[in-house]
Amino acid sequence: MQQNLFKRYLSAVYLILVPFLAAILGFGVGHISYKIYLPVWIINVCLMVLAAWVLSAQLKNDDAEKKDVIAISLFLIAPWIFISIFFGMGPPPSTAWEYAAAATEQQVRYAILVMSGVFIALGCALLRQRLKEAGENFYSLIGFTAIMIAIPLFILNMIFWGSYLVEAFRSFSNAPSEKRPDWYLPVRSLFSSISLVEVALIYLATAAFAASLKVVKWFKPGACLIYIAISLLGMVLDILPSVLPESFAAVGFFVSIPAIPFIMPYFFGVNLLLRINSNKADPPNY
C-alpha cells in the first residue's frame, strides 16, 4: 500500500514539474542539437506515459464513469507530452534568415501545436459533457463555447506561423535586398489580432471550467480559485498591451506564447487523475 502511494506521489510530482522544466530549459538554455534533445524527449515521453498509467491503473474494468474522466485527463495532458520537446528547440528564431534556416524544426513545432489544440478541444468537449451530467450547465457552457471559438482560431494562427511564415522568410532570406510586399505587414497585423482573441478565449474557457469544477466539487475550492485567478490574470495580461502604448507590449508576451495557455488545462488533467482514485465517495466527488 505504501509503495503504491509513493509511486502515485512520485508520478504526480513528475507530471506537475514537466511544464516548468520545459519552460525553464527552453528559455534559459535555448536551442540545442536535435541529437541531444530528441533522445531526452523520448525518455520524457515514456516517463510521462508511465506516470499517467500509474495514476490511473487501479481502476476496475467496469467503472465506466471514471474511465470517462481518465479519457478527459489524457486528452488534456497529451499536448504537453509533445510540447515538452520545445525544451530543446528553444524559442522561435528572431530573424527571417534564422527562421528559414530552421524551417523544418519550425514546421514540426507548429504541427505539434495544431495537434495540441485538437487534443484540448476534445478534452474540453468531454469535460463539458461530464460536468453537465453532474448538474453544472452555466459555467461549463461558457467554457465549452469559448474553447470551440478559440481552437479554430488557434489552429489557423499556428498554420500561419508554420506554413506561411516559413515560405515568406525563405523568400526574404533568398532576396534580402528586395522590398517586402505591401501586404506582408497587414497580414502580420491581422494574425496578431487573431492571436490576441484566441489566447484570451482560452484563458476565459479555463476560468469558466474551473468555476464549473468548483460548483460540482470535483476539485477543492481553493485550487479552483487559484485556477480562476491565474486564468483571468492571463486573459487581462493578454488583452492589456493592445489598449496601452506599444512600450507595454512585452507585458502580454509570455502569457500569449502558444503553449502557455495550455498549462492550466494540463493541470486539470493531472488533478483529475489524482482525484479519481481518492478515498472519497463515488463520482462525481473526486
Residue frames as qw, qx, qy, qz and C-alpha x, y, z in Angstrom:
[[0.000, 0.885, 0.466, 0.000, 0.00, 0.00, 0.00],
 [0.292, -0.822, 0.103, 0.478, 2.75, 2.45, 0.99],
 [0.442, -0.159, 0.596, 0.651, 4.66, 1.53, -2.15],
 [0.249, 0.613, 0.655, 0.366, 1.62, 2.31, -4.32],
 [0.120, -0.944, -0.248, 0.180, 1.15, 5.66, -2.60],
 [0.405, -0.604, 0.332, 0.601, 4.81, 6.51, -3.16],
 [0.403, 0.169, 0.675, 0.595, 4.55, 5.63, -6.86],
 [0.115, 0.808, 0.542, 0.199, 1.45, 7.81, -7.23],
 [0.269, -0.892, -0.039, 0.362, 3.10, 10.68, -5.38],
 [0.442, -0.379, 0.491, 0.648, 6.26, 10.44, -7.49],
 [0.339, 0.419, 0.690, 0.483, 4.21, 10.23, -10.71],
 [0.000, -0.914, -0.406, 0.000, 2.16, 13.29, -9.77],
 [0.343, -0.777, 0.157, 0.504, 5.27, 15.33, -8.88],
 [0.447, -0.104, 0.599, 0.656, 6.91, 14.45, -12.18],
 [0.234, 0.628, 0.638, 0.380, 3.85, 15.40, -14.23],
 [0.141, -0.941, -0.251, 0.179, 3.49, 18.69, -12.35],
 [0.418, -0.646, 0.284, 0.573, 7.14, 19.60, -12.93],
 [0.619, 0.265, 0.558, 0.484, 7.22, 18.90, -16.69],
 [0.277, 0.869, 0.297, 0.281, 5.82, 22.26, -17.95],
 [0.302, -0.935, 0.139, 0.122, 8.03, 24.25, -15.59],
 [0.645, -0.376, 0.501, 0.437, 11.19, 22.34, -16.51],
 [0.575, 0.467, 0.511, 0.436, 10.41, 22.57, -20.23],
 [0.105, 0.965, 0.172, 0.169, 9.86, 26.34, -19.99],
 [0.447, -0.821, 0.268, 0.231, 12.97, 26.97, -17.87],
 [0.648, -0.175, 0.563, 0.482, 15.20, 24.94, -20.18],
 [0.493, 0.638, 0.490, 0.332, 13.57, 26.28, -23.36],
 [0.071, 0.976, 0.067, 0.196, 14.07, 29.92, -22.42],
 [0.505, -0.795, 0.303, 0.145, 17.16, 29.54, -20.23],
 [0.633, -0.250, 0.603, 0.415, 19.27, 27.28, -22.45],
 [0.411, 0.627, -0.243, -0.616, 17.72, 27.92, -25.86],
 [0.870, 0.389, -0.188, -0.237, 18.21, 25.84, -28.96],
 [0.433, -0.506, 0.738, 0.108, 20.35, 22.71, -28.70],
 [0.232, 0.288, -0.813, -0.450, 21.13, 19.96, -31.20],
 [0.826, -0.049, -0.136, -0.544, 18.32, 17.57, -32.07],
 [0.682, 0.200, -0.691, 0.134, 20.82, 14.75, -31.44],
 [0.114, 0.105, -0.705, 0.692, 20.62, 15.72, -27.77],
 [0.423, 0.000, 0.321, -0.848, 17.03, 16.84, -27.28],
 [0.720, 0.047, -0.459, -0.518, 15.30, 14.05, -29.24],
 [0.567, -0.019, -0.802, 0.187, 16.60, 11.18, -27.04],
 [0.023, -0.029, -0.597, 0.802, 15.89, 13.20, -23.88],
 [0.525, 0.029, -0.029, -0.850, 12.38, 13.99, -25.12],
 [0.699, -0.002, -0.651, -0.297, 11.67, 10.33, -25.93],
 [0.369, -0.053, -0.791, 0.486, 12.71, 9.39, -22.39],
 [0.201, 0.060, 0.356, -0.911, 10.43, 12.12, -21.04],
 [0.633, -0.004, -0.365, -0.683, 7.51, 10.85, -23.15],
 [0.626, -0.060, -0.777, 0.026, 7.98, 7.35, -21.71],
 [0.209, -0.083, -0.669, 0.709, 8.13, 8.73, -18.16],
 [0.368, 0.033, 0.104, -0.923, 5.01, 10.89, -18.64],
 [0.695, -0.037, -0.534, -0.481, 3.06, 7.96, -20.10],
 [0.530, -0.067, -0.792, 0.296, 4.24, 5.75, -17.24],
 [0.003, 0.042, 0.499, -0.865, 3.26, 8.38, -14.67],
 [0.549, -0.003, -0.126, -0.826, -0.22, 8.76, -16.18],
 [0.693, -0.039, -0.688, -0.212, -0.61, 4.98, -16.22],
 [0.334, -0.042, -0.759, 0.557, 0.40, 4.71, -12.54],
 [0.210, 0.055, 0.334, -0.917, -2.21, 7.34, -11.58],
 [0.670, 0.117, -0.113, -0.724, -4.97, 5.54, -13.45],
 [0.410, 0.232, -0.870, -0.145, -4.01, 1.86, -13.27],
 [0.083, 0.008, 0.873, -0.481, -6.01, 0.92, -10.18],
 [0.557, 0.123, 0.034, -0.821, -9.43, 1.34, -11.78],
 [0.571, 0.136, 0.798, -0.134, -11.85, -1.53, -12.13],
 [0.171, 0.061, 0.738, 0.650, -12.72, -2.56, -15.67],
 [0.031, -0.616, -0.753, -0.231, -16.42, -1.91, -15.16],
 [0.183, -0.672, -0.309, 0.648, -16.04, 1.62, -13.75],
 [0.437, 0.596, 0.466, 0.486, -17.36, 3.49, -16.82],
 [0.090, -0.981, -0.166, -0.045, -17.73, 6.90, -15.16],
 [0.491, -0.726, 0.309, 0.368, -14.14, 7.01, -14.01],
 [0.645, 0.117, 0.536, 0.532, -12.97, 5.78, -17.40],
 [0.272, 0.853, 0.338, 0.290, -14.66, 8.81, -18.97],
 [0.261, -0.955, 0.108, 0.085, -12.72, 11.10, -16.65],
 [0.671, -0.348, 0.464, 0.462, -9.47, 9.29, -17.44],
 [0.547, 0.501, 0.474, 0.474, -10.14, 9.93, -21.15],
 [0.016, 0.980, 0.129, 0.148, -10.66, 13.64, -20.36],
 [0.531, -0.757, 0.273, 0.265, -7.44, 13.70, -18.33],
 [0.698, -0.067, 0.503, 0.506, -5.39, 12.08, -21.07],
 [0.406, 0.732, 0.368, 0.405, -6.68, 14.48, -23.74],
 [0.144, -0.984, 0.008, -0.101, -5.73, 17.44, -21.53],
 [0.624, -0.612, 0.391, 0.288, -2.33, 16.02, -20.61],
 [0.812, 0.293, 0.384, 0.327, -1.41, 14.83, -24.13],
 [0.365, 0.909, -0.004, 0.203, -0.48, 18.29, -25.55],
 [0.230, -0.872, 0.426, -0.073, 2.36, 18.72, -23.08],
 [0.863, -0.138, 0.442, 0.200, 3.70, 15.25, -23.80],
 [0.677, 0.510, 0.282, 0.448, 4.52, 16.61, -27.25],
 [0.058, 0.963, -0.018, 0.263, 5.09, 20.28, -26.35],
 [0.676, -0.676, 0.225, 0.190, 7.81, 19.25, -23.89],
 [0.797, 0.218, 0.237, 0.511, 10.11, 18.78, -26.91],
 [0.204, 0.913, 0.065, 0.347, 10.32, 22.58, -27.09],
 [0.601, -0.754, 0.159, 0.213, 12.82, 22.49, -24.22],
 [0.675, -0.183, 0.440, 0.564, 15.44, 21.65, -26.86],
 [0.416, 0.631, 0.435, 0.490, 14.09, 23.71, -29.73],
 [0.254, -0.279, -0.181, 0.908, 14.08, 26.89, -27.66],
 [0.308, 0.679, 0.287, -0.601, 12.06, 29.95, -28.69],
 [0.681, 0.627, 0.332, 0.183, 11.33, 30.52, -32.40],
 [0.561, 0.034, 0.133, 0.817, 14.18, 32.31, -34.26],
 [0.034, -0.755, -0.287, 0.589, 14.02, 36.10, -34.17],
 [0.103, 0.569, -0.387, -0.718, 15.18, 36.84, -37.74],
 [0.802, 0.434, -0.032, -0.410, 13.89, 35.81, -41.16],
 [0.464, 0.557, -0.688, -0.035, 17.20, 34.18, -42.08],
 [0.139, -0.264, 0.881, -0.368, 17.37, 32.08, -38.89],
 [0.685, 0.189, 0.433, -0.555, 13.70, 31.13, -39.26],
 [0.759, 0.503, -0.269, -0.314, 14.25, 29.95, -42.83],
 [0.280, 0.507, -0.807, 0.114, 17.40, 28.04, -41.84],
 [0.168, -0.047, 0.896, -0.408, 15.43, 26.17, -39.16],
 [0.540, 0.016, -0.297, -0.788, 12.34, 25.72, -41.35],
 [0.600, -0.090, -0.782, -0.142, 11.88, 22.01, -40.64],
 [0.264, -0.164, -0.730, 0.609, 12.02, 22.49, -36.86],
 [0.252, 0.119, 0.187, -0.942, 9.53, 25.34, -37.06],
 [0.601, -0.022, -0.514, -0.612, 7.13, 23.27, -39.13],
 [0.528, -0.158, -0.818, 0.166, 7.38, 20.47, -36.55],
 [0.069, -0.098, -0.524, 0.843, 6.87, 22.97, -33.72],
 [0.416, 0.112, 0.048, -0.901, 3.65, 24.38, -35.13],
 [0.615, -0.044, -0.695, -0.370, 2.36, 20.97, -36.29],
 [0.360, -0.158, -0.808, 0.440, 2.68, 19.86, -32.65],
 [0.125, 0.168, 0.359, -0.909, 0.78, 22.94, -31.53],
 [0.545, 0.017, -0.390, -0.742, -2.01, 22.28, -34.07],
 [0.592, -0.123, -0.795, -0.041, -2.31, 18.72, -32.77],
 [0.202, -0.133, -0.666, 0.705, -2.29, 20.04, -29.20],
 [0.342, 0.049, 0.046, -0.937, -5.19, 22.34, -29.99],
 [0.647, -0.072, -0.594, -0.473, -7.19, 19.37, -31.25],
 [0.486, -0.138, -0.801, 0.322, -6.48, 17.41, -28.06],
 [0.013, 0.105, 0.447, -0.888, -7.55, 20.37, -25.91],
 [0.502, -0.007, -0.224, -0.835, -10.81, 20.74, -27.86],
 [0.659, -0.113, -0.715, -0.204, -11.61, 17.04, -27.46],
 [0.369, -0.127, -0.728, 0.563, -10.79, 17.08, -23.76],
 [0.161, 0.086, 0.272, -0.945, -12.89, 20.17, -23.12],
 [0.578, -0.065, -0.439, -0.685, -15.83, 18.77, -25.09],
 [0.630, -0.184, -0.753, 0.044, -15.81, 15.59, -22.99],
 [0.229, -0.111, -0.576, 0.777, -15.33, 17.61, -19.81],
 [0.343, -0.045, -0.034, -0.938, -18.30, 19.80, -20.68],
 [0.664, -0.157, -0.586, -0.436, -20.49, 16.71, -21.13],
 [0.561, -0.188, -0.730, 0.343, -19.46, 15.18, -17.80],
 [0.062, -0.067, -0.391, 0.916, -19.95, 18.48, -15.95],
 [0.487, -0.112, -0.255, -0.828, -23.40, 18.85, -17.49],
 [0.698, -0.201, -0.669, -0.157, -24.30, 15.34, -16.36],
 [0.435, -0.152, -0.634, 0.621, -23.02, 16.25, -12.89],
 [0.132, -0.790, -0.574, 0.170, -25.52, 19.11, -12.75],
 [0.186, -0.672, 0.047, 0.715, -23.48, 22.19, -13.74],
 [0.573, 0.574, 0.515, 0.277, -24.51, 23.74, -17.03],
 [0.109, 0.985, 0.092, -0.093, -23.82, 27.50, -16.91],
 [0.239, -0.804, 0.466, 0.281, -20.06, 27.80, -16.45],
 [0.598, -0.095, 0.733, 0.310, -19.29, 24.64, -18.42],
 [0.528, 0.703, 0.461, 0.123, -21.32, 26.01, -21.35],
 [0.057, 0.975, -0.160, -0.146, -19.36, 29.27, -21.26],
 [0.430, -0.569, 0.642, 0.282, -16.08, 27.33, -21.18],
 [0.637, 0.221, 0.701, 0.231, -17.13, 25.00, -23.97],
 [0.420, 0.861, 0.285, 0.026, -18.34, 27.85, -26.20],
 [0.084, -0.922, 0.319, 0.201, -15.17, 29.88, -25.63],
 [0.491, -0.392, 0.717, 0.302, -12.86, 26.95, -26.39],
 [0.619, 0.419, 0.640, 0.176, -14.81, 25.98, -29.51],
 [0.315, 0.947, 0.062, -0.009, -14.32, 29.51, -30.85],
 [0.263, -0.840, 0.440, 0.179, -10.70, 29.74, -29.71],
 [0.695, -0.215, 0.636, 0.257, -9.29, 26.48, -31.06],
 [0.661, 0.594, 0.382, 0.254, -10.13, 27.06, -34.76],
 [0.125, 0.979, -0.131, 0.094, -8.52, 30.50, -34.47],
 [0.534, -0.652, 0.523, 0.128, -5.55, 28.93, -32.66],
 [0.777, 0.106, 0.557, 0.274, -5.12, 26.30, -35.39],
 [0.487, 0.826, 0.192, 0.209, -5.36, 28.95, -38.11],
 [0.133, -0.947, 0.292, -0.022, -2.72, 31.01, -36.32],
 [0.656, -0.435, 0.586, 0.191, -0.38, 28.04, -35.91],
 [0.742, 0.417, 0.447, 0.275, -0.73, 27.16, -39.61],
 [0.243, 0.963, -0.023, 0.114, 0.17, 30.76, -40.42],
 [0.318, -0.816, 0.481, 0.042, 3.36, 30.52, -38.36],
 [0.677, -0.252, 0.675, 0.151, 4.30, 27.04, -39.51],
 [0.643, 0.424, 0.564, 0.298, 3.47, 27.36, -43.20],
 [0.292, 0.921, 0.193, 0.172, 3.01, 30.92, -44.42],
 [0.227, -0.930, 0.279, 0.078, 5.86, 32.48, -42.45],
 [0.730, -0.261, 0.532, 0.340, 8.26, 29.66, -43.29],
 [0.610, 0.494, 0.457, 0.419, 7.76, 30.26, -47.02],
 [0.088, 0.982, 0.089, 0.139, 7.75, 34.04, -46.61],
 [0.436, -0.807, 0.358, 0.174, 11.00, 34.04, -44.64],
 [0.747, 0.006, 0.518, 0.417, 12.61, 31.68, -47.13],
 [0.450, 0.749, 0.325, 0.361, 11.75, 34.18, -49.86],
 [0.141, -0.985, 0.076, -0.060, 13.03, 37.12, -47.81],
 [0.624, -0.588, 0.432, 0.278, 16.31, 35.38, -46.95],
 [0.717, 0.238, 0.490, 0.436, 16.92, 34.47, -50.60],
 [0.306, 0.617, 0.245, 0.682, 16.45, 38.08, -51.69],
 [0.410, -0.560, -0.443, 0.568, 17.32, 40.24, -48.65],
 [0.185, -0.161, 0.116, 0.962, 17.77, 43.42, -50.68],
 [0.148, -0.410, -0.632, -0.640, 14.26, 43.37, -52.12],
 [0.333, -0.199, 0.272, -0.881, 11.47, 45.33, -50.50],
 [0.157, 0.195, 0.939, -0.236, 8.94, 43.20, -48.67],
 [0.062, -0.470, -0.696, -0.539, 5.46, 43.05, -50.28],
 [0.229, -0.354, 0.087, -0.903, 2.96, 45.72, -49.23],
 [0.754, -0.354, -0.307, -0.460, 0.58, 43.06, -47.92],
 [0.619, 0.074, -0.696, 0.357, 3.12, 41.46, -45.57],
 [0.055, 0.109, -0.537, 0.835, 2.73, 43.81, -42.61],
 [0.590, -0.148, -0.010, -0.794, -1.10, 43.96, -42.79],
 [0.822, -0.061, -0.538, -0.175, -1.24, 40.15, -42.79],
 [0.457, 0.076, -0.675, 0.574, 1.09, 40.02, -39.78],
 [0.214, -0.153, 0.321, -0.910, -1.11, 42.56, -38.02],
 [0.736, -0.136, -0.300, -0.592, -4.22, 40.50, -38.78],
 [0.795, -0.079, -0.597, 0.080, -2.76, 37.36, -37.24],
 [0.200, 0.160, -0.565, 0.784, -1.53, 39.32, -34.23],
 [0.495, -0.167, 0.118, -0.844, -5.17, 40.27, -33.62],
 [0.834, -0.068, -0.457, -0.302, -6.29, 36.68, -34.14],
 [0.562, 0.095, -0.687, 0.451, -3.68, 35.56, -31.60],
 [0.116, -0.199, 0.424, -0.876, -4.92, 38.08, -29.05],
 [0.698, -0.135, -0.083, -0.698, -8.52, 36.86, -29.40],
 [0.846, -0.016, -0.521, -0.112, -7.82, 33.13, -29.28],
 [0.413, 0.151, -0.671, 0.597, -5.45, 33.40, -26.30],
 [0.292, -0.188, 0.333, -0.877, -7.96, 35.49, -24.34],
 [0.794, -0.089, -0.219, -0.559, -10.73, 32.99, -25.11],
 [0.725, 0.066, -0.666, 0.162, -8.60, 30.02, -23.99],
 [0.159, 0.125, -0.617, 0.760, -7.95, 31.72, -20.66],
 [0.527, -0.130, 0.098, -0.834, -11.64, 32.60, -20.34],
 [0.826, -0.028, -0.472, -0.307, -12.60, 28.99, -21.07],
 [0.538, 0.102, -0.718, 0.431, -10.12, 27.75, -18.45],
 [0.125, -0.132, 0.469, -0.864, -11.54, 30.09, -15.81],
 [0.688, -0.079, -0.112, -0.713, -15.09, 29.02, -16.66],
 [0.799, 0.007, -0.599, -0.064, -14.28, 25.31, -16.44],
 [0.313, 0.131, -0.685, 0.645, -12.51, 25.91, -13.12],
 [0.395, -0.126, 0.270, -0.869, -15.67, 27.60, -11.82],
 [0.810, -0.025, -0.341, -0.476, -17.73, 24.65, -13.03],
 [0.658, 0.095, -0.704, 0.252, -15.37, 22.17, -11.34],
 [0.000, 0.161, -0.561, 0.812, -15.79, 24.15, -8.13],
 [0.620, -0.113, 0.008, -0.776, -19.58, 24.00, -8.33],
 [0.890, -0.013, -0.380, -0.251, -19.66, 20.21, -8.76],
 [0.585, -0.680, 0.416, -0.151, -16.94, 19.84, -6.06],
 [0.941, 0.264, -0.135, 0.164, -14.61, 17.77, -8.20],
 [0.538, 0.333, -0.346, 0.692, -11.67, 19.94, -7.05],
 [0.381, -0.521, -0.483, 0.592, -11.10, 21.72, -3.76],
 [0.108, 0.947, 0.303, -0.016, -12.48, 25.29, -3.69],
 [0.328, -0.799, 0.259, 0.432, -9.03, 26.78, -3.02],
 [0.497, -0.098, 0.660, 0.554, -7.50, 25.04, -6.03],
 [0.330, 0.668, 0.607, 0.277, -10.36, 26.19, -8.24],
 [0.065, -0.971, -0.120, 0.197, -9.97, 29.79, -7.09],
 [0.412, -0.563, 0.468, 0.543, -6.26, 29.64, -7.94],
 [0.453, 0.254, 0.710, 0.476, -7.08, 28.28, -11.42],
 [0.170, 0.863, 0.467, 0.092, -9.66, 31.05, -11.93],
 [0.222, -0.904, 0.072, 0.358, -7.35, 33.83, -10.69],
 [0.443, -0.363, 0.577, 0.582, -4.38, 32.73, -12.83],
 [0.396, 0.424, 0.708, 0.403, -6.58, 32.29, -15.92],
 [0.081, 0.935, 0.346, -0.006, -8.26, 35.68, -15.56],
 [0.320, -0.781, 0.261, 0.469, -4.87, 37.30, -14.95],
 [0.481, -0.061, 0.669, 0.563, -3.57, 35.65, -18.12],
 [0.298, 0.695, 0.599, 0.264, -6.55, 36.98, -20.07],
 [0.094, -0.968, -0.115, 0.203, -6.03, 40.51, -18.75],
 [0.411, -0.605, 0.443, 0.518, -2.29, 40.44, -19.46],
 [0.482, 0.228, 0.695, 0.482, -3.03, 39.21, -22.98],
 [0.188, 0.820, 0.495, 0.216, -5.54, 41.97, -23.71],
 [0.310, -0.843, -0.114, 0.424, -3.88, 44.85, -21.81],
 [0.413, -0.330, 0.384, 0.757, -0.98, 45.58, -24.23],
 [0.267, 0.444, 0.659, 0.545, -3.43, 46.05, -27.11],
 [0.100, -0.892, -0.392, -0.201, -5.07, 49.02, -25.39],
 [0.463, -0.794, 0.077, 0.386, -1.88, 50.54, -23.98],
 [0.249, 0.852, -0.393, -0.241, 1.11, 52.22, -25.71],
 [0.848, 0.375, -0.375, 0.004, 3.46, 49.95, -27.66],
 [0.127, 0.583, -0.680, 0.425, 6.07, 50.14, -24.90],
 [0.605, -0.251, 0.565, -0.502, 3.79, 47.88, -22.82],
 [0.795, 0.266, -0.398, -0.373, 3.69, 45.15, -25.47],
 [0.360, 0.328, -0.844, 0.227, 6.12, 42.96, -23.51],
 [0.464, -0.209, 0.544, -0.667, 3.57, 42.66, -20.70],
 [0.855, 0.149, 0.225, -0.443, 1.47, 40.17, -22.64],
 [0.437, 0.550, -0.680, -0.211, 4.30, 38.37, -24.42],
 [0.053, -0.251, 0.945, -0.202, 4.77, 35.47, -22.03],
 [0.516, 0.206, 0.667, -0.497, 1.08, 34.65, -21.47],
 [0.680, 0.560, 0.000, -0.473, 0.42, 34.67, -25.22],
 [0.042, 0.444, -0.865, -0.231, 3.16, 32.15, -26.12],
 [0.669, 0.005, -0.493, -0.557, 1.11, 29.40, -27.83],
 [0.591, -0.064, -0.794, 0.127, 1.94, 26.60, -25.37],
 [0.050, 0.131, -0.578, 0.804, 1.46, 28.63, -22.19],
 [0.578, -0.134, 0.063, -0.802, -2.40, 28.82, -22.15],
 [0.815, -0.016, -0.524, -0.246, -2.47, 25.01, -22.28],
 [0.241, 0.268, -0.774, 0.521, -0.72, 24.71, -18.89],
 [0.452, -0.117, 0.452, -0.760, -3.90, 25.21, -16.82],
 [0.872, 0.103, -0.163, -0.451, -5.89, 22.56, -18.77],
 [0.608, 0.316, -0.706, 0.182, -2.88, 20.27, -18.36],
 [0.024, -0.211, 0.725, -0.655, -3.07, 20.70, -14.59],
 [0.733, -0.027, 0.100, -0.672, -6.83, 20.00, -14.79],
 [0.839, 0.205, -0.472, -0.178, -5.90, 16.65, -16.34],
 [0.389, 0.273, -0.755, 0.452, -3.27, 15.85, -13.71],
 [0.311, -0.177, 0.512, -0.781, -5.61, 16.86, -10.89],
 [0.821, 0.024, -0.115, -0.558, -8.40, 14.68, -12.28],
 [0.750, 0.194, -0.628, 0.076, -6.07, 11.67, -12.28],
 [0.144, 0.247, -0.696, 0.658, -5.10, 12.44, -8.69],
 [0.490, -0.096, 0.339, -0.797, -8.71, 12.80, -7.53],
 [0.743, 0.079, -0.429, -0.508, -10.12, 9.83, -9.38],
 [0.714, -0.024, -0.684, 0.146, -8.52, 7.26, -7.07],
 [0.138, -0.418, 0.476, -0.761, -9.15, 9.20, -3.88],
 [0.149, -0.165, -0.938, 0.268, -10.87, 7.53, -0.96],
 [0.337, 0.152, 0.230, -0.900, -13.90, 9.76, -1.21],
 [0.656, 0.343, 0.552, -0.383, -17.36, 8.79, -2.42],
 [0.600, 0.318, 0.631, 0.376, -18.11, 7.62, -5.92],
 [0.177, 0.101, 0.320, 0.925, -18.03, 10.10, -8.84],
 [0.503, 0.725, -0.044, 0.469, -18.51, 12.96, -9.27],
 [0.443, -0.886, 0.108, -0.079, -16.90, 13.65, -5.87],
 [0.856, -0.112, 0.078, 0.499, -13.29, 13.02, -6.93]]
